[in-house]
Amino acid sequence: MKRRCVARIATSFHFVPSCLRAFVPFLVLAAIVPATFAAELVKAKDGSGAYGYDDTPVLPWCGYRVHDANRPYPKKVDPGPAPAPAPIPSDAIVLFDGKNLDQWLAGENKLVDGCIEAGGAVSPATKESFGSFQLHIEWMPPKDFKGPWYNQGNNGVLIHGLYEIQIFDSYNEKIYADGMSGAIYGQTPPLVNAMRPPGEWETYDIAFTAPVFDGERLVKPARVTVFHNGILVQNDEEIHGPTGHRILPAYKKPIVKGPIILAGHGCPVRFRNIWLRPL
């Protein structure tokens, strides 16, 4: 079963080439890429209701296609009720404490009720760049959001402005497995689906190891461990290069430090209590 999907790039950050993502705070996406993107969506053959593509490149390390509709879907795990905001360690860099956006370059997000609320297509980035780190971030997709399938709770944590840990309403929406919350976007699905319902707070705890280069040559790829709502969803997983929509990843530039970017798509996802410990 197929259906035609036309998605405006200005509302979906994944359609922007990875090489441009680090510059998103300074660019209006609609001005640098074509106005629309069209691709054929297909449903999974197992009847699960998941959807994706069958015309994308094959990921050589796993044999599945990028955004493969038939990639096994992680089982749901109930993480329990959302706790109070996590305490901030004494050695952490506070990126957002509910008071201001002083640690961020200008984007189209705004302060609402002590939270960052995602706005338009221009995403905020941290003023400071980081190498390897531990990151804590709390986020909440909107309840009863009225929008297209590809923008349901859609946002993301862009590490170095290049590697995206996906944010999405995976509680309700069966987007392709490598595009659900907790996924290394376009590369590796989470081990389980640990989402709470939209309108409830979610937590990511991310331990990221930066790639190592010898000149232009990659010596060690980036690696990441992710806990979603306290549940392990990425276990020291290799990142195979900058993430992107319908593309094969590859390391092309020796980048070892970069900002944290909140990948705005126009969906009013909220964020609170963001802190980072450099490693």
Phi and psi restraints in degrees (value plus and minus 20) as a CYANA .aco file:
   2 LYS   PHI    -146.5  -106.5
   2 LYS   PSI     133.1   173.1
   3 ARG   PHI    -163.9  -123.9
   3 ARG   PSI     132.9   172.9
   4 ARG   PHI    -105.7   -65.7
   4 ARG   PSI     111.3   151.3
   5 CYS   PHI    -142.8  -102.8
   5 CYS   PSI     106.6   146.6
   6 VAL   PHI    -139.5   -99.5
   6 VAL   PSI      97.8   137.8
   7 ALA   PHI    -140.1  -100.1
   7 ALA   PSI     112.7   152.7
   8 ARG   PHI     -95.7   -55.7
   8 ARG   PSI     107.4   147.4
   9 ILE   PHI     -83.3   -43.3
   9 ILE   PSI     -53.4   -13.4
  10 ALA   PHI     -81.8   -41.8
  10 ALA   PSI     -36.9     3.1
  11 THR   PHI    -129.2   -89.2
  11 THR   PSI     -15.2    24.8
  12 SER   PHI    -159.5  -119.5
  12 SER   PSI      83.9   123.9
  13 PHE   PHI     -82.0   -42.0
  13 PHE   PSI     -45.2    -5.2
  14 HIS   PHI     -85.9   -45.9
  14 HIS   PSI     -39.2     0.8
  15 PHE   PHI    -104.7   -64.7
  15 PHE   PSI     -21.5    18.5
  16 VAL   PHI    -108.5   -68.5
  16 VAL   PSI     112.0   152.0
  17 PRO   PHI     -74.5   -34.5
  17 PRO   PSI     121.3   161.3
  18 SER   PHI     -78.2   -38.2
  18 SER   PSI     -53.3   -13.3
  19 CYS   PHI     -85.6   -45.6
  19 CYS   PSI     -38.0     2.0
  20 LEU   PHI    -116.8   -76.8
  20 LEU   PSI     -30.8     9.2
  21 ARG   PHI     -85.0   -45.0
  21 ARG   PSI     -54.9   -14.9
  22 ALA   PHI     -84.5   -44.5
  22 ALA   PSI     -36.9     3.1
  23 PHE   PHI    -122.4   -82.4
  23 PHE   PSI     -14.2    25.8
  24 VAL   PHI     -75.3   -35.3
  24 VAL   PSI     -57.5   -17.5
  25 PRO   PHI     -80.1   -40.1
  25 PRO   PSI     -38.0     2.0
  26 PHE   PHI    -129.4   -89.4
  26 PHE   PSI     -18.9    21.1
  27 LEU   PHI    -147.7  -107.7
  27 LEU   PSI     125.1   165.1
  28 VAL   PHI    -113.9   -73.9
  28 VAL   PSI      97.9   137.9
  29 LEU   PHI     -78.5   -38.5
  29 LEU   PSI     -58.9   -18.9
  30 ALA   PHI     -83.6   -43.6
  30 ALA   PSI     -39.4     0.6
  31 ALA   PHI    -106.5   -66.5
  31 ALA   PSI     -33.4     6.6
  32 ILE   PHI    -135.4   -95.4
  32 ILE   PSI     -25.9    14.1
  33 VAL   PHI    -156.6  -116.6
  33 VAL   PSI     141.5   181.5
  34 PRO   PHI     -78.6   -38.6
  34 PRO   PSI     138.8   178.8
  35 ALA   PHI     -93.3   -53.3
  35 ALA   PSI     -45.1    -5.1
  36 THR   PHI    -157.0  -117.0
  36 THR   PSI     140.3   180.3
  37 PHE   PHI    -154.6  -114.6
  37 PHE   PSI     110.1   150.1
  38 ALA   PHI    -142.7  -102.7
  38 ALA   PSI     117.2   157.2
  39 ALA   PHI    -176.1  -136.1
  39 ALA   PSI     135.9   175.9
  40 GLU   PHI    -106.7   -66.7
  40 GLU   PSI     100.7   140.7
  41 LEU   PHI    -109.0   -69.0
  41 LEU   PSI     124.1   164.1
  42 VAL   PHI    -149.3  -109.3
  42 VAL   PSI     134.1   174.1
  43 LYS   PHI    -110.0   -70.0
  43 LYS   PSI     131.3   171.3
  44 ALA   PHI     -83.0   -43.0
  44 ALA   PSI     122.6   162.6
  45 LYS   PHI     -90.4   -50.4
  45 LYS   PSI     -38.9     1.1
  46 ASP   PHI    -103.4   -63.4
  46 ASP   PSI     -18.3    21.7
  47 GLY   PHI      57.0    97.0
  47 GLY   PSI      -8.1    31.9
  48 SER   PHI     -91.6   -51.6
  48 SER   PSI     -38.9     1.1
  49 GLY   PHI      74.3   114.3
  49 GLY   PSI     -27.9    12.1
  50 ALA   PHI     -86.7   -46.7
  50 ALA   PSI     130.5   170.5
  51 TYR   PHI    -153.7  -113.7
  51 TYR   PSI     137.2   177.2
  52 GLY   PHI    -195.6  -155.6
  52 GLY   PSI    -159.9  -119.9
  53 TYR   PHI    -150.0  -110.0
  53 TYR   PSI     141.1   181.1
  54 ASP   PHI    -149.9  -109.9
  54 ASP   PSI      -3.0    37.0
  55 ASP   PHI    -146.6  -106.6
  55 ASP   PSI      -2.0    38.0
  56 THR   PHI    -116.9   -76.9
  56 THR   PSI     146.7   186.7
  57 PRO   PHI     -83.5   -43.5
  57 PRO   PSI     132.7   172.7
  58 VAL   PHI    -105.7   -65.7
  58 VAL   PSI     111.0   151.0
  59 LEU   PHI     -95.9   -55.9
  59 LEU   PSI      96.5   136.5
  60 PRO   PHI     -85.8   -45.8
  60 PRO   PSI     -43.9    -3.9
  61 TRP   PHI    -103.7   -63.7
  61 TRP   PSI     -32.4     7.6
  62 CYS   PHI    -153.6  -113.6
  62 CYS   PSI     -36.2     3.8
  63 GLY   PHI      65.7   105.7
  63 GLY   PSI     -23.8    16.2
  64 TYR   PHI    -113.0   -73.0
  64 TYR   PSI     137.4   177.4
  65 ARG   PHI     -97.5   -57.5
  65 ARG   PSI     138.0   178.0
  66 VAL   PHI     -81.4   -41.4
  66 VAL   PSI     108.1   148.1
  67 HIS   PHI      37.4    77.4
  67 HIS   PSI      19.8    59.8
  68 ASP   PHI     -86.4   -46.4
  68 ASP   PSI     104.0   144.0
  69 ALA   PHI     -82.7   -42.7
  69 ALA   PSI     -47.3    -7.3
  70 ASN   PHI    -120.8   -80.8
  70 ASN   PSI     -10.6    29.4
  71 ARG   PHI     -88.6   -48.6
  71 ARG   PSI     115.4   155.4
  72 PRO   PHI     -72.2   -32.2
  72 PRO   PSI     115.2   155.2
  73 TYR   PHI    -112.1   -72.1
  73 TYR   PSI     109.5   149.5
  74 PRO   PHI     -81.4   -41.4
  74 PRO   PSI     123.5   163.5
  75 LYS   PHI     -92.9   -52.9
  75 LYS   PSI     135.3   175.3
  76 LYS   PHI    -100.9   -60.9
  76 LYS   PSI     119.0   159.0
  77 VAL   PHI    -149.0  -109.0
  77 VAL   PSI     109.3   149.3
  78 ASP   PHI     -98.5   -58.5
  78 ASP   PSI      95.1   135.1
  79 PRO   PHI    -102.6   -62.6
  79 PRO   PSI     -22.4    17.6
  80 GLY   PHI      67.2   107.2
  80 GLY   PSI     157.0   197.0
  81 PRO   PHI     -88.2   -48.2
  81 PRO   PSI     134.3   174.3
  82 ALA   PHI     -88.8   -48.8
  82 ALA   PSI     112.4   152.4
  83 PRO   PHI    -103.7   -63.7
  83 PRO   PSI     157.9   197.9
  84 ALA   PHI     -86.9   -46.9
  84 ALA   PSI     141.7   181.7
  85 PRO   PHI     -72.2   -32.2
  85 PRO   PSI     118.7   158.7
  86 ALA   PHI     -88.4   -48.4
  86 ALA   PSI     125.4   165.4
  87 PRO   PHI     -86.0   -46.0
  87 PRO   PSI     133.0   173.0
  88 ILE   PHI    -119.2   -79.2
  88 ILE   PSI     103.2   143.2
  89 PRO   PHI     -80.9   -40.9
  89 PRO   PSI     133.9   173.9
  90 SER   PHI     -87.0   -47.0
  90 SER   PSI     -43.7    -3.7
  91 ASP   PHI    -120.2   -80.2
  91 ASP   PSI      -8.4    31.6
  92 ALA   PHI    -103.6   -63.6
  92 ALA   PSI     130.3   170.3
  93 ILE   PHI    -109.7   -69.7
  93 ILE   PSI      99.3   139.3
  94 VAL   PHI    -103.7   -63.7
  94 VAL   PSI      93.4   133.4
  95 LEU   PHI    -109.7   -69.7
  95 LEU   PSI     -47.4    -7.4
  96 PHE   PHI    -178.9  -138.9
  96 PHE   PSI     104.7   144.7
  97 ASP   PHI    -141.1  -101.1
  97 ASP   PSI      -4.8    35.2
  98 GLY   PHI      72.0   112.0
  98 GLY   PSI     -22.1    17.9
  99 LYS   PHI    -122.8   -82.8
  99 LYS   PSI     -61.1   -21.1
 100 ASN   PHI    -178.9  -138.9
 100 ASN   PSI     155.9   195.9
 101 LEU   PHI    -133.0   -93.0
 101 LEU   PSI      14.2    54.2
 102 ASP   PHI     -83.9   -43.9
 102 ASP   PSI     -44.8    -4.8
 103 GLN   PHI    -105.7   -65.7
 103 GLN   PSI     -18.0    22.0
 104 TRP   PHI    -141.9  -101.9
 104 TRP   PSI     122.7   162.7
 105 LEU   PHI     -91.0   -51.0
 105 LEU   PSI     135.6   175.6
 106 ALA   PHI     -81.6   -41.6
 106 ALA   PSI     116.3   156.3
 107 GLY   PHI    -157.0  -117.0
 107 GLY   PSI    -180.6  -140.6
 108 GLU   PHI    -124.5   -84.5
 108 GLU   PSI      -5.6    34.4
 109 ASN   PHI    -101.9   -61.9
 109 ASN   PSI     144.7   184.7
 110 LYS   PHI    -162.5  -122.5
 110 LYS   PSI     141.9   181.9
 111 LEU   PHI    -105.9   -65.9
 111 LEU   PSI     104.3   144.3
 112 VAL   PHI    -158.3  -118.3
 112 VAL   PSI      97.6   137.6
 113 ASP   PHI      33.5    73.5
 113 ASP   PSI      21.1    61.1
 114 GLY   PHI      55.4    95.4
 114 GLY   PSI      -5.1    34.9
 115 CYS   PHI    -143.9  -103.9
 115 CYS   PSI     137.3   177.3
 116 ILE   PHI    -103.9   -63.9
 116 ILE   PSI     105.2   145.2
 117 GLU   PHI    -130.9   -90.9
 117 GLU   PSI     104.8   144.8
 118 ALA   PHI     -81.5   -41.5
 118 ALA   PSI     119.2   159.2
 119 GLY   PHI    -132.8   -92.8
 119 GLY   PSI    -134.3   -94.3
 120 GLY   PHI    -106.0   -66.0
 120 GLY   PSI    -167.1  -127.1
 121 ALA   PHI    -109.5   -69.5
 121 ALA   PSI     -28.9    11.1
 122 VAL   PHI    -113.1   -73.1
 122 VAL   PSI      94.3   134.3
 123 SER   PHI    -113.2   -73.2
 123 SER   PSI     120.2   160.2
 124 PRO   PHI     -97.1   -57.1
 124 PRO   PSI     125.6   165.6
 125 ALA   PHI    -146.1  -106.1
 125 ALA   PSI     129.9   169.9
 126 THR   PHI     -84.6   -44.6
 126 THR   PSI     124.9   164.9
 127 LYS   PHI     -87.6   -47.6
 127 LYS   PSI     -52.7   -12.7
 128 GLU   PHI    -112.9   -72.9
 128 GLU   PSI     128.8   168.8
 129 SER   PHI    -123.1   -83.1
 129 SER   PSI     131.8   171.8
 130 PHE   PHI    -154.0  -114.0
 130 PHE   PSI     135.1   175.1
 131 GLY   PHI    -117.8   -77.8
 131 GLY   PSI    -122.0   -82.0
 132 SER   PHI    -111.7   -71.7
 132 SER   PSI     126.6   166.6
 133 PHE   PHI    -184.7  -144.7
 133 PHE   PSI     147.9   187.9
 134 GLN   PHI    -129.6   -89.6
 134 GLN   PSI     107.1   147.1
 135 LEU   PHI    -142.5  -102.5
 135 LEU   PSI     114.1   154.1
 136 HIS   PHI    -136.6   -96.6
 136 HIS   PSI     112.2   152.2
 137 ILE   PHI    -168.7  -128.7
 137 ILE   PSI     116.1   156.1
 138 GLU   PHI    -134.2   -94.2
 138 GLU   PSI     116.1   156.1
 139 TRP   PHI    -166.5  -126.5
 139 TRP   PSI     136.1   176.1
 140 MET   PHI    -162.4  -122.4
 140 MET   PSI      97.3   137.3
 141 PRO   PHI     -92.8   -52.8
 141 PRO   PSI     128.6   168.6
 142 PRO   PHI     -89.7   -49.7
 142 PRO   PSI     127.0   167.0
 143 LYS   PHI    -103.0   -63.0
 143 LYS   PSI     118.2   158.2
 144 ASP   PHI      37.6    77.6
 144 ASP   PSI      18.7    58.7
 145 PHE   PHI     -88.9   -48.9
 145 PHE   PSI     112.6   152.6
 146 LYS   PHI    -123.1   -83.1
 146 LYS   PSI      86.1   126.1
 147 GLY   PHI    -188.6  -148.6
 147 GLY   PSI     155.8   195.8
 148 PRO   PHI     -89.2   -49.2
 148 PRO   PSI     143.6   183.6
 149 TRP   PHI     -74.8   -34.8
 149 TRP   PSI     -58.4   -18.4
 150 TYR   PHI     -97.8   -57.8
 150 TYR   PSI     -23.9    16.1
 151 ASN   PHI    -140.2  -100.2
 151 ASN   PSI      -0.9    39.1
 152 GLN   PHI     -96.6   -56.6
 152 GLN   PSI      80.0   120.0
 153 GLY   PHI      47.0    87.0
 153 GLY   PSI       4.3    44.3
 154 ASN   PHI     -99.4   -59.4
 154 ASN   PSI     103.5   143.5
 155 ASN   PHI    -183.1  -143.1
 155 ASN   PSI    -180.5  -140.5
 156 GLY   PHI     157.1   197.1
 156 GLY   PSI     137.1   177.1
 157 VAL   PHI    -122.7   -82.7
 157 VAL   PSI      88.9   128.9
 158 LEU   PHI    -113.4   -73.4
 158 LEU   PSI      87.0   127.0
 159 ILE   PHI    -103.2   -63.2
 159 ILE   PSI     108.4   148.4
 160 HIS   PHI      41.0    81.0
 160 HIS   PSI      -7.7    32.3
 161 GLY   PHI      49.9    89.9
 161 GLY   PSI      -6.8    33.2
 162 LEU   PHI    -148.8  -108.8
 162 LEU   PSI     -55.6   -15.6
 163 TYR   PHI    -134.5   -94.5
 163 TYR   PSI      95.2   135.2
 164 GLU   PHI    -119.9   -79.9
 164 GLU   PSI     105.7   145.7
 165 ILE   PHI    -114.3   -74.3
 165 ILE   PSI      95.3   135.3
 166 GLN   PHI     -90.1   -50.1
 166 GLN   PSI     123.1   163.1
 167 ILE   PHI    -138.9   -98.9
 167 ILE   PSI     108.6   148.6
 168 PHE   PHI    -183.5  -143.5
 168 PHE   PSI     138.7   178.7
 169 ASP   PHI    -102.2   -62.2
 169 ASP   PSI      58.4    98.4
 170 SER   PHI    -104.1   -64.1
 170 SER   PSI     -20.0    20.0
 171 TYR   PHI     -91.1   -51.1
 171 TYR   PSI     -57.9   -17.9
 172 ASN   PHI    -129.7   -89.7
 172 ASN   PSI     -55.6   -15.6
 173 GLU   PHI    -119.4   -79.4
 173 GLU   PSI     106.3   146.3
 174 LYS   PHI    -115.6   -75.6
 174 LYS   PSI      39.9    79.9
 175 ILE   PHI     -83.5   -43.5
 175 ILE   PSI     139.6   179.6
 176 TYR   PHI     -66.5   -26.5
 176 TYR   PSI     126.6   166.6
 177 ALA   PHI     -79.5   -39.5
 177 ALA   PSI     -54.7   -14.7
 178 ASP   PHI    -105.0   -65.0
 178 ASP   PSI      -7.0    33.0
 179 GLY   PHI    -144.6  -104.6
 179 GLY   PSI     -12.8    27.2
 180 MET   PHI    -108.0   -68.0
 180 MET   PSI     149.1   189.1
 181 SER   PHI     -77.4   -37.4
 181 SER   PSI     118.7   158.7
 182 GLY   PHI      69.2   109.2
 182 GLY   PSI     -28.3    11.7
 183 ALA   PHI     -99.0   -59.0
 183 ALA   PSI     128.8   168.8
 184 ILE   PHI     -99.3   -59.3
 184 ILE   PSI      87.9   127.9
 185 TYR   PHI     -75.0   -35.0
 185 TYR   PSI     107.1   147.1
 186 GLY   PHI      54.5    94.5
 186 GLY   PSI     -14.2    25.8
 187 GLN   PHI    -148.5  -108.5
 187 GLN   PSI     -81.1   -41.1
 188 THR   PHI    -155.8  -115.8
 188 THR   PSI      98.3   138.3
 189 PRO   PHI     -85.2   -45.2
 189 PRO   PSI     141.2   181.2
 190 PRO   PHI     -89.2   -49.2
 190 PRO   PSI     139.7   179.7
 191 LEU   PHI     -86.1   -46.1
 191 LEU   PSI     -54.9   -14.9
 192 VAL   PHI    -164.3  -124.3
 192 VAL   PSI     144.7   184.7
 193 ASN   PHI    -115.0   -75.0
 193 ASN   PSI      84.6   124.6
 194 ALA   PHI    -124.4   -84.4
 194 ALA   PSI       4.3    44.3
 195 MET   PHI     -91.0   -51.0
 195 MET   PSI     124.5   164.5
 196 ARG   PHI    -113.7   -73.7
 196 ARG   PSI     147.5   187.5
 197 PRO   PHI     -83.7   -43.7
 197 PRO   PSI     131.2   171.2
 198 PRO   PHI     -74.8   -34.8
 198 PRO   PSI     125.1   165.1
 199 GLY   PHI      73.5   113.5
 199 GLY   PSI     -23.7    16.3
 200 GLU   PHI    -134.9   -94.9
 200 GLU   PSI     132.9   172.9
 201 TRP   PHI     -95.1   -55.1
 201 TRP   PSI     118.4   158.4
 202 GLU   PHI    -134.7   -94.7
 202 GLU   PSI     136.7   176.7
 203 THR   PHI    -152.8  -112.8
 203 THR   PSI     115.8   155.8
 204 TYR   PHI    -134.2   -94.2
 204 TYR   PSI     114.2   154.2
 205 ASP   PHI    -140.5  -100.5
 205 ASP   PSI      96.8   136.8
 206 ILE   PHI    -140.6  -100.6
 206 ILE   PSI     105.2   145.2
 207 ALA   PHI    -129.1   -89.1
 207 ALA   PSI      95.3   135.3
 208 PHE   PHI    -138.4   -98.4
 208 PHE   PSI     112.1   152.1
 209 THR   PHI    -130.3   -90.3
 209 THR   PSI     100.3   140.3
 210 ALA   PHI     -87.8   -47.8
 210 ALA   PSI     132.9   172.9
 211 PRO   PHI     -87.9   -47.9
 211 PRO   PSI     138.9   178.9
 212 VAL   PHI    -138.1   -98.1
 212 VAL   PSI     113.6   153.6
 213 PHE   PHI    -144.4  -104.4
 213 PHE   PSI     129.2   169.2
 214 ASP   PHI    -132.1   -92.1
 214 ASP   PSI      75.8   115.8
 215 GLY   PHI      47.0    87.0
 215 GLY   PSI    -142.0  -102.0
 216 GLU   PHI    -110.4   -70.4
 216 GLU   PSI     -29.1    10.9
 217 ARG   PHI    -107.7   -67.7
 217 ARG   PSI     110.7   150.7
 218 LEU   PHI     -93.2   -53.2
 218 LEU   PSI     105.0   145.0
 219 VAL   PHI    -118.5   -78.5
 219 VAL   PSI     -66.9   -26.9
 220 LYS   PHI    -157.2  -117.2
 220 LYS   PSI     109.5   149.5
 221 PRO   PHI     -92.2   -52.2
 221 PRO   PSI     143.7   183.7
 222 ALA   PHI     -85.6   -45.6
 222 ALA   PSI     132.1   172.1
 223 ARG   PHI    -155.7  -115.7
 223 ARG   PSI     134.6   174.6
 224 VAL   PHI    -167.0  -127.0
 224 VAL   PSI     121.6   161.6
 225 THR   PHI    -139.0   -99.0
 225 THR   PSI     112.1   152.1
 226 VAL   PHI    -150.1  -110.1
 226 VAL   PSI     110.4   150.4
 227 PHE   PHI    -127.8   -87.8
 227 PHE   PSI     104.3   144.3
 228 HIS   PHI    -128.6   -88.6
 228 HIS   PSI      95.8   135.8
 229 ASN   PHI      34.3    74.3
 229 ASN   PSI      17.3    57.3
 230 GLY   PHI      62.1   102.1
 230 GLY   PSI     -18.7    21.3
 231 ILE   PHI    -128.8   -88.8
 231 ILE   PSI     111.4   151.4
 232 LEU   PHI     -86.8   -46.8
 232 LEU   PSI     102.0   142.0
 233 VAL   PHI    -141.5  -101.5
 233 VAL   PSI     -38.9     1.1
 234 GLN   PHI    -156.3  -116.3
 234 GLN   PSI     102.2   142.2
 235 ASN   PHI    -131.7   -91.7
 235 ASN   PSI      73.8   113.8
 236 ASP   PHI      27.8    67.8
 236 ASP   PSI      29.4    69.4
 237 GLU   PHI    -105.4   -65.4
 237 GLU   PSI     117.9   157.9
 238 GLU   PHI     -89.9   -49.9
 238 GLU   PSI     117.4   157.4
 239 ILE   PHI    -119.8   -79.8
 239 ILE   PSI     104.0   144.0
 240 HIS   PHI    -109.8   -69.8
 240 HIS   PSI     -12.4    27.6
 241 GLY   PHI     119.3   159.3
 241 GLY   PSI     156.1   196.1
 242 PRO   PHI     -73.6   -33.6
 242 PRO   PSI     119.9   159.9
 243 THR   PHI    -106.5   -66.5
 243 THR   PSI     136.7   176.7
 244 GLY   PHI    -191.9  -151.9
 244 GLY   PSI     151.1   191.1
 245 HIS   PHI    -105.0   -65.0
 245 HIS   PSI     101.6   141.6
 246 ARG   PHI      41.6    81.6
 246 ARG   PSI      10.7    50.7
 247 ILE   PHI    -147.7  -107.7
 247 ILE   PSI     135.3   175.3
 248 LEU   PHI    -103.1   -63.1
 248 LEU   PSI     111.7   151.7
 249 PRO   PHI     -97.2   -57.2
 249 PRO   PSI     131.7   171.7
 250 ALA   PHI    -182.3  -142.3
 250 ALA   PSI     119.9   159.9
 251 TYR   PHI     -99.5   -59.5
 251 TYR   PSI     100.8   140.8
 252 LYS   PHI    -139.6   -99.6
 252 LYS   PSI     -39.0     1.0
 253 LYS   PHI    -154.6  -114.6
 253 LYS   PSI     124.0   164.0
 254 PRO   PHI    -100.0   -60.0
 254 PRO   PSI      52.9    92.9
 255 ILE   PHI    -118.4   -78.4
 255 ILE   PSI     102.4   142.4
 256 VAL   PHI    -138.7   -98.7
 256 VAL   PSI     -27.3    12.7
 257 LYS   PHI    -161.5  -121.5
 257 LYS   PSI     132.5   172.5
 258 GLY   PHI    -194.7  -154.7
 258 GLY   PSI     155.9   195.9
 259 PRO   PHI    -101.3   -61.3
 259 PRO   PSI     148.7   188.7
 260 ILE   PHI    -114.7   -74.7
 260 ILE   PSI     107.7   147.7
 261 ILE   PHI    -139.7   -99.7
 261 ILE   PSI     115.0   155.0
 262 LEU   PHI    -113.3   -73.3
 262 LEU   PSI      92.9   132.9
 263 ALA   PHI     -99.9   -59.9
 263 ALA   PSI      64.5   104.5
 264 GLY   PHI     -84.8   -44.8
 264 GLY   PSI     119.9   159.9
 265 HIS   PHI    -148.7  -108.7
 265 HIS   PSI     -15.2    24.8
 266 GLY   PHI      73.6   113.6
 266 GLY   PSI     -29.9    10.1
 267 CYS   PHI    -103.7   -63.7
 267 CYS   PSI     111.4   151.4
 268 PRO   PHI     -96.6   -56.6
 268 PRO   PSI      40.8    80.8
 269 VAL   PHI     -88.9   -48.9
 269 VAL   PSI     120.5   160.5
 270 ARG   PHI    -128.6   -88.6
 270 ARG   PSI     131.7   171.7
 271 PHE   PHI    -151.8  -111.8
 271 PHE   PSI     128.5   168.5
 272 ARG   PHI    -170.4  -130.4
 272 ARG   PSI     145.4   185.4
 273 ASN   PHI      28.6    68.6
 273 ASN   PSI      46.5    86.5
 274 ILE   PHI    -127.1   -87.1
 274 ILE   PSI     100.9   140.9
 275 TRP   PHI    -163.1  -123.1
 275 TRP   PSI     138.9   178.9
 276 LEU   PHI    -161.8  -121.8
 276 LEU   PSI     121.1   161.1
 277 ARG   PHI    -137.3   -97.3
 277 ARG   PSI      89.4   129.4
 278 PRO   PHI     -82.1   -42.1
 278 PRO   PSI     123.5   163.5
